[in-house]
Amino acid sequence: QPLLREAALPPLRRLADTTTSTAHLSITDGADGLVVVAVAEPPRADVFVGVRVGSRSGLEDSAAGQAVLLARRGDSRPVVSPPRGPGSAASAAAALSVPGIEAVVGLYLLQAPDDSVLGELLAARDAIASRLR
C-alpha cells in the first residue's frame, strides 16, 4: 500500500484542489469490500467531506464499489451517486485499469458532479494508472 499511496497522492491532490472535493484511492478488500488507502482533502475549501485512510465499505454500498463492479464487466465509465438527502454528500468514482490491482479513484462532493468534475476524475484515474504501470 505505501507504493500505491506514493503513486496516487500527487494526482489525488490535484484532483482535490481543482474540484474542491475530497479525493481518495481505494482498493478491493476481499471479494466484496473496499478499503481507502490514500486521501487528499481540498486545500481551499471551507467545508468538505472527510474520509479516513483505512475506512471500509462494501462494493454494493458506494459509487466506488459500483465502479469496481462495472470494471469487472469491462466497463470503465465513472459512477455517480447523488446526495441521498439533506446534509448528505454526492460521490463519483472511476476504476483503474492496471493489471493485478483492483482500485478506484473517488470523490466526495457537496453537490452532484458536472461534466468538468467527471473529466478531472477520469484524468486523475488515468494519471494514477500510468504512474503504477
Disulfide bonds with the S-S distance in Angstrom:
none
